[in-house]
Amino acid sequence: MIKAPDNDLPDDIELLKKMLLEQGQLLAKKEQEVAQWQSRYHHILDQWRLAQQRQFGKSSEVSPGQGELFDEVQAIESEPDTATESSSTSSARKQPKRKLLPKDLPRETIVLDIADEDKVCDCCQGELHRIGEDTSERLDFVPAQLKVIETVRPKYACRACDQSGTSVTIKQQNPEPSLIPKGIATPSLLSQIITGKFQYSLPLYRQESLFQQYGIELSRRTMSDWMQACSKALQPLYDRLKDILLKQPALHADETTLNVIHEDRSSCYMWVYCSGTDSPKTSPIPNIVLYDFRQTRSGACAKAFLGDYAGYLHVDGYAAYNQTKATLVGFRVEEDVTALNPHRPGRAQLTHPVPHNYCFAA
């Protein structure tokens, strides 16, 4: 690099241009180094904040200002009737109309008619004629029903051969395929038990008491054996979905605690992996969500599930995902940057973090 004495610049224009270009290159190099150090600083700061939160933060995932969710009923009762206020403040404003019930629901019509002897005029005793009607709709709930499906398979044989001592061949239709061989559960019953447990968090011991109300004795051990049989039968479908999932360019992953009855550990973990887009438009990326039950939160769990997957993996910064071969990506969110919804009394006040325009990759 060409150096000139302090406070003494050369008069040569070409030399000055060369010095200016060298200074610009040096400045660009310094700015690049500063940007790299800033990126590393923010990454280390995020890791430190996450470690502080795990060590000293609240153990439950409760947002600040969430409030009591079970106070919503009392809060609704204490809120003023907006329809009444609107009618009193402005007569021109119409009250909100009740949404009509779906037309595809089964309907039962009940006709409340007056007696035949009342269908005469009170003045002249003449016959009354029907001039119209008023209709109203109410939503009824029909409880679930249990029924027994009896399958009869007739047997056929040749009586003449039987009488003559000839070997008799018995013909009979094969039984229907079943997930539970020689079991009493139909696919409808199995799906109801599985949906109740995993979709609506209804443990088997509670479902056992529900069936007892119908006079049916189904032990939780029996239902547990049924679910294990269904899991074994559906394993090929799970494996096929996993093959498709691991071929996607980007995935999302997370893990959460799960309490298991009669388990020595305080809690187990449910790992979830998904792909797809949250958009009403058609997307070539399939919407797949797979759950992986594990007894630990070790990074070996994610490594075992993902295998050689080397695409992008959106995670929350948990260090266990570093054991995978995926490229980890995520947004850095400052703790002091939040957006608040207008607060309503008795409702949970949830804060929505605003992510910076910054993405880190590990």
C-alpha positions as CSV (number, residue, x, y, z in Angstrom):
1,M,0.0,0.0,0.0
2,I,1.2,3.5,-0.9
3,K,1.7,5.6,2.2
4,A,2.2,9.4,2.2
5,P,3.7,11.4,5.1
6,D,1.2,12.8,7.6
7,N,-0.5,15.9,6.5
8,D,1.4,15.8,3.2
9,L,-0.6,14.4,0.2
10,P,1.1,14.0,-3.1
11,D,0.3,16.3,-6.0
12,D,0.1,13.4,-8.5
13,I,-3.5,12.8,-9.4
14,E,-3.0,9.2,-10.4
15,L,-1.3,8.5,-7.1
16,L,-4.2,10.1,-5.2
17,K,-6.7,8.0,-7.1
18,K,-4.8,4.8,-6.2
19,M,-4.6,5.8,-2.6
20,L,-8.4,6.5,-2.6
21,L,-9.2,3.1,-4.1
22,E,-7.0,1.3,-1.5
23,Q,-8.7,3.2,1.3
24,G,-12.1,2.2,-0.1
25,Q,-11.1,-1.4,-0.3
26,L,-9.8,-1.3,3.3
27,L,-13.0,0.3,4.5
28,A,-15.2,-2.3,2.8
29,K,-13.1,-5.1,4.4
30,K,-13.5,-3.6,7.8
31,E,-17.2,-3.2,7.4
32,Q,-17.5,-6.8,6.4
33,E,-15.6,-7.9,9.5
34,V,-17.8,-5.7,11.6
35,A,-21.0,-7.3,10.1
36,Q,-19.6,-10.8,10.8
37,W,-18.8,-9.9,14.4
38,Q,-22.3,-8.4,14.9
39,S,-23.9,-11.6,13.5
40,R,-21.8,-13.7,15.9
41,Y,-22.6,-11.3,18.8
42,H,-26.4,-11.6,18.2
43,H,-26.2,-15.4,17.9
44,I,-24.2,-15.7,21.2
45,L,-26.7,-13.2,22.8
46,D,-29.6,-15.4,21.7
47,Q,-28.0,-18.5,23.1
48,W,-27.3,-16.7,26.4
49,R,-30.8,-15.4,26.7
50,L,-32.2,-18.9,26.0
51,A,-29.9,-20.4,28.7
52,Q,-31.0,-17.7,31.2
53,Q,-34.6,-18.4,30.5
54,R,-34.2,-22.1,30.9
55,Q,-32.3,-21.8,34.2
56,F,-34.1,-18.9,35.8
57,G,-37.4,-18.5,33.9
58,K,-40.8,-19.9,34.6
59,S,-41.2,-23.6,34.0
60,S,-44.6,-23.3,32.5
61,E,-45.2,-21.7,29.1
62,V,-47.5,-18.9,30.3
63,S,-47.4,-15.6,28.5
64,P,-47.1,-12.4,30.5
65,G,-50.5,-10.9,31.0
66,Q,-52.3,-14.1,30.1
67,G,-54.6,-13.9,33.1
68,E,-57.1,-16.5,34.2
69,L,-58.6,-18.2,31.2
70,F,-61.4,-19.7,33.3
71,D,-62.8,-16.3,34.2
72,E,-64.1,-15.8,30.7
73,V,-67.7,-16.9,31.6
74,Q,-67.9,-14.4,34.4
75,A,-66.4,-11.7,32.3
76,I,-68.9,-12.3,29.5
77,E,-71.8,-12.1,32.0
78,S,-70.4,-8.8,33.3
79,E,-69.9,-7.2,29.9
80,P,-72.7,-4.9,28.7
81,D,-75.0,-6.1,26.0
82,T,-73.7,-4.5,22.8
83,A,-76.9,-5.2,21.0
84,T,-79.0,-3.4,23.6
85,E,-76.6,-0.4,23.7
86,S,-76.6,-0.1,19.9
87,S,-80.4,-0.1,19.8
88,S,-80.6,2.6,22.4
89,T,-77.9,4.8,21.0
90,S,-78.9,4.6,17.4
91,S,-82.3,3.4,16.2
92,A,-81.0,3.2,12.6
93,R,-78.4,0.5,13.5
94,K,-79.7,-3.0,13.1
95,Q,-79.2,-5.7,15.7
96,P,-76.9,-8.6,14.6
97,K,-78.8,-11.5,13.1
98,R,-78.3,-15.0,14.4
99,K,-76.5,-17.3,12.0
100,L,-78.7,-19.9,10.3
101,L,-78.1,-23.5,11.2
102,P,-76.4,-25.6,8.4
103,K,-79.0,-26.8,5.9
104,D,-77.3,-30.2,5.5
105,L,-78.1,-31.2,9.0
106,P,-80.9,-33.8,9.5
107,R,-84.1,-32.1,10.3
108,E,-87.2,-33.2,12.3
109,T,-90.3,-31.1,11.8
110,I,-92.7,-30.6,14.7
111,V,-96.1,-29.0,13.8
112,L,-97.8,-27.3,16.7
113,D,-101.3,-26.9,15.5
114,I,-104.5,-25.8,17.2
115,A,-107.3,-28.4,17.8
116,D,-109.9,-28.9,15.1
117,E,-112.7,-27.5,17.3
118,D,-110.7,-24.3,17.6
119,K,-110.5,-23.8,13.9
120,V,-113.8,-21.8,13.8
121,C,-114.3,-18.0,14.0
122,D,-115.3,-16.7,17.4
123,C,-117.6,-14.2,15.8
124,C,-119.6,-16.0,13.1
125,Q,-118.6,-19.6,13.8
126,G,-117.3,-19.9,10.2
127,E,-114.4,-22.1,9.2
128,L,-110.9,-20.7,9.6
129,H,-108.5,-20.9,6.7
130,R,-104.7,-21.3,7.0
131,I,-103.1,-18.0,6.0
132,G,-99.4,-18.7,6.9
133,E,-97.1,-20.0,9.5
134,D,-94.3,-19.1,11.8
135,T,-91.2,-21.2,11.9
136,S,-88.3,-21.4,14.4
137,E,-85.2,-23.7,14.6
138,R,-83.4,-25.2,17.6
139,L,-80.3,-27.3,17.7
140,D,-80.7,-30.7,19.3
141,F,-77.9,-33.1,20.4
142,V,-78.3,-36.9,19.9
143,P,-76.0,-38.8,22.2
144,A,-73.8,-41.5,20.7
145,Q,-75.4,-44.9,20.3
146,L,-73.9,-48.3,20.6
147,K,-75.2,-51.2,18.6
148,V,-74.2,-54.8,18.0
149,I,-73.4,-55.9,14.4
150,E,-74.1,-59.6,14.1
151,T,-72.4,-61.3,11.2
152,V,-73.9,-64.6,10.0
153,R,-71.9,-66.8,7.6
154,P,-74.0,-69.8,6.4
155,K,-72.2,-73.1,5.9
156,Y,-73.0,-75.3,2.9
157,A,-72.3,-79.0,2.3
158,C,-73.5,-81.8,0.0
159,R,-76.0,-84.1,1.9
160,A,-75.8,-86.8,-0.8
161,C,-72.1,-87.1,-0.5
162,D,-72.4,-87.2,3.3
163,Q,-74.9,-90.0,3.2
164,S,-72.8,-92.1,0.7
165,G,-69.7,-91.7,2.9
166,T,-67.8,-89.5,0.4
167,S,-65.6,-86.8,1.7
168,V,-67.7,-83.7,2.2
169,T,-66.5,-80.2,1.3
170,I,-68.0,-77.4,3.4
171,K,-68.2,-74.0,1.7
172,Q,-68.5,-70.8,3.6
173,Q,-67.8,-67.1,3.0
174,N,-64.6,-65.8,4.5
175,P,-64.9,-63.5,7.5
176,E,-64.5,-59.8,6.9
177,P,-61.0,-58.4,7.5
178,S,-60.5,-56.9,10.9
179,L,-57.7,-55.0,12.7
180,I,-58.5,-57.0,15.8
181,P,-58.8,-60.7,14.8
182,K,-61.6,-62.4,16.7
183,G,-62.2,-59.1,18.5
184,I,-65.5,-57.3,19.1
185,A,-64.3,-53.8,18.0
186,T,-65.3,-52.4,14.7
187,P,-63.3,-49.7,12.9
188,S,-65.8,-47.1,14.0
189,L,-65.3,-48.0,17.7
190,L,-61.5,-48.1,17.4
191,S,-61.5,-44.7,15.7
192,Q,-63.7,-43.2,18.4
193,I,-61.4,-44.5,21.2
194,I,-58.3,-43.2,19.4
195,T,-59.8,-39.8,18.6
196,G,-61.0,-39.4,22.2
197,K,-57.6,-40.1,23.6
198,F,-55.3,-38.2,21.2
199,Q,-57.6,-35.5,19.8
200,Y,-59.7,-34.6,22.9
201,S,-57.2,-35.8,25.6
202,L,-59.6,-38.3,27.1
203,P,-57.6,-40.9,29.0
204,L,-58.6,-44.6,28.7
205,Y,-59.8,-44.8,32.3
206,R,-62.3,-42.0,31.6
207,Q,-63.5,-43.7,28.5
208,E,-63.9,-46.9,30.5
209,S,-66.3,-45.1,32.8
210,L,-68.2,-43.6,29.8
211,F,-68.8,-47.1,28.3
212,Q,-70.0,-48.3,31.8
213,Q,-72.7,-45.7,31.6
214,Y,-74.0,-47.5,28.4
215,G,-73.8,-50.9,30.3
216,I,-70.7,-52.0,28.4
217,E,-67.6,-53.3,30.3
218,L,-64.5,-52.3,28.3
219,S,-61.4,-52.3,30.5
220,R,-58.6,-49.8,29.8
221,R,-56.2,-52.7,29.3
222,T,-58.4,-54.0,26.5
223,M,-58.6,-50.6,24.8
224,S,-54.8,-50.2,25.3
225,D,-54.2,-53.5,23.5
226,W,-56.5,-52.4,20.7
227,M,-54.6,-49.1,20.2
228,Q,-51.3,-51.0,20.1
229,A,-52.7,-53.3,17.4
230,C,-53.9,-50.3,15.4
231,S,-50.5,-48.7,15.8
232,K,-48.9,-51.8,14.3
233,A,-51.4,-51.9,11.5
234,L,-50.9,-48.2,10.6
235,Q,-47.1,-48.3,10.8
236,P,-46.6,-48.7,7.0
237,L,-48.7,-45.6,6.5
238,Y,-46.6,-43.7,9.0
239,D,-43.4,-44.8,7.4
240,R,-44.7,-43.8,4.0
241,L,-45.6,-40.3,5.3
242,K,-42.2,-40.0,6.9
243,D,-40.4,-40.9,3.6
244,I,-42.4,-38.1,1.9
245,L,-41.7,-35.7,4.8
246,L,-38.0,-36.1,4.7
247,K,-37.9,-35.3,1.0
248,Q,-39.2,-31.7,1.6
249,P,-36.7,-28.8,1.4
250,A,-37.8,-27.3,4.7
251,L,-39.3,-28.7,7.9
252,H,-40.5,-27.4,11.2
253,A,-39.8,-29.2,14.5
254,D,-40.6,-28.8,18.2
255,E,-40.9,-30.9,21.3
256,T,-43.1,-30.7,24.4
257,T,-43.5,-32.5,27.6
258,L,-46.1,-35.3,28.0
259,N,-47.2,-36.8,31.3
260,V,-47.5,-40.6,31.1
261,I,-49.3,-42.5,33.9
262,H,-47.2,-45.1,35.8
263,E,-44.1,-43.9,34.1
264,D,-40.9,-43.7,36.3
265,R,-39.8,-40.5,34.7
266,S,-41.4,-37.2,35.7
267,S,-42.4,-36.5,32.1
268,C,-41.8,-37.9,28.6
269,Y,-41.6,-35.9,25.4
270,M,-43.6,-35.7,22.2
271,W,-41.5,-34.6,19.2
272,V,-43.4,-33.1,16.2
273,Y,-42.2,-32.7,12.7
274,C,-44.2,-31.1,10.0
275,S,-44.1,-29.6,6.5
276,G,-46.6,-27.6,4.3
277,T,-47.8,-24.1,4.0
278,D,-50.5,-22.2,5.9
279,S,-52.2,-20.8,2.9
280,P,-55.6,-21.3,1.2
281,K,-53.9,-21.5,-2.1
282,T,-52.8,-24.9,-3.6
283,S,-49.2,-25.7,-2.8
284,P,-46.9,-28.4,-4.1
285,I,-45.6,-28.9,-0.6
286,P,-47.7,-31.6,1.2
287,N,-49.2,-30.8,4.6
288,I,-47.7,-33.6,6.8
289,V,-47.5,-33.6,10.6
290,L,-45.9,-36.6,12.3
291,Y,-45.5,-37.2,16.1
292,D,-42.6,-39.1,17.6
293,F,-43.0,-40.2,21.3
294,R,-39.7,-40.3,23.2
295,Q,-38.8,-40.7,26.9
296,T,-36.1,-38.0,26.8
297,R,-35.3,-34.6,25.3
298,S,-31.9,-35.7,24.1
299,G,-30.7,-34.6,20.7
300,A,-30.3,-38.2,19.8
301,C,-34.1,-38.3,19.4
302,A,-34.1,-35.7,16.6
303,K,-31.0,-37.3,15.1
304,A,-32.7,-40.7,15.0
305,F,-35.9,-39.4,13.4
306,L,-34.3,-37.1,10.8
307,G,-31.4,-39.4,9.9
308,D,-29.5,-38.0,6.9
309,Y,-31.9,-35.1,6.3
310,A,-29.9,-32.1,5.3
311,G,-32.6,-29.5,4.4
312,Y,-33.7,-26.5,6.3
313,L,-35.1,-27.1,9.8
314,H,-37.1,-24.3,11.6
315,V,-36.6,-24.7,15.3
316,D,-36.7,-22.6,18.5
317,G,-32.9,-22.6,19.1
318,Y,-32.8,-25.7,21.3
319,A,-29.2,-26.9,21.2
320,A,-30.2,-30.6,20.8
321,Y,-31.1,-30.0,17.1
322,N,-27.4,-29.2,16.5
323,Q,-26.8,-33.0,16.5
324,T,-28.8,-33.3,13.2
325,K,-27.4,-32.8,9.7
326,A,-30.0,-30.2,8.9
327,T,-29.4,-26.5,8.4
328,L,-31.1,-24.8,11.4
329,V,-32.9,-21.6,10.7
330,G,-35.1,-19.3,12.8
331,F,-35.9,-15.7,13.7
332,R,-34.3,-13.6,16.5
333,V,-37.0,-12.0,18.6
334,E,-36.2,-9.2,21.0
335,E,-37.9,-9.7,24.4
336,D,-38.9,-6.0,24.6
337,V,-40.5,-5.8,21.2
338,T,-44.1,-7.0,21.5
339,A,-47.4,-6.1,20.0
340,L,-50.4,-6.0,22.3
341,N,-54.0,-6.7,21.2
342,P,-56.7,-4.4,22.7
343,H,-57.4,-5.8,26.2
344,R,-60.9,-6.9,27.2
345,P,-61.8,-7.5,30.8
346,G,-61.5,-11.1,31.8
347,R,-59.8,-12.1,28.6
348,A,-56.2,-13.3,28.3
349,Q,-54.0,-10.5,27.2
350,L,-51.6,-12.2,24.8
351,T,-48.4,-10.6,23.5
352,H,-47.3,-11.2,20.0
353,P,-43.5,-11.0,19.5
354,V,-42.4,-9.0,16.5
355,P,-39.4,-10.7,14.8
356,H,-36.6,-8.6,13.5
357,N,-35.7,-8.9,9.8
358,Y,-32.9,-11.2,10.8
359,C,-32.4,-14.9,10.2
360,F,-29.6,-17.0,11.6
361,A,-28.4,-20.4,10.3
362,A,-26.4,-22.9,12.3
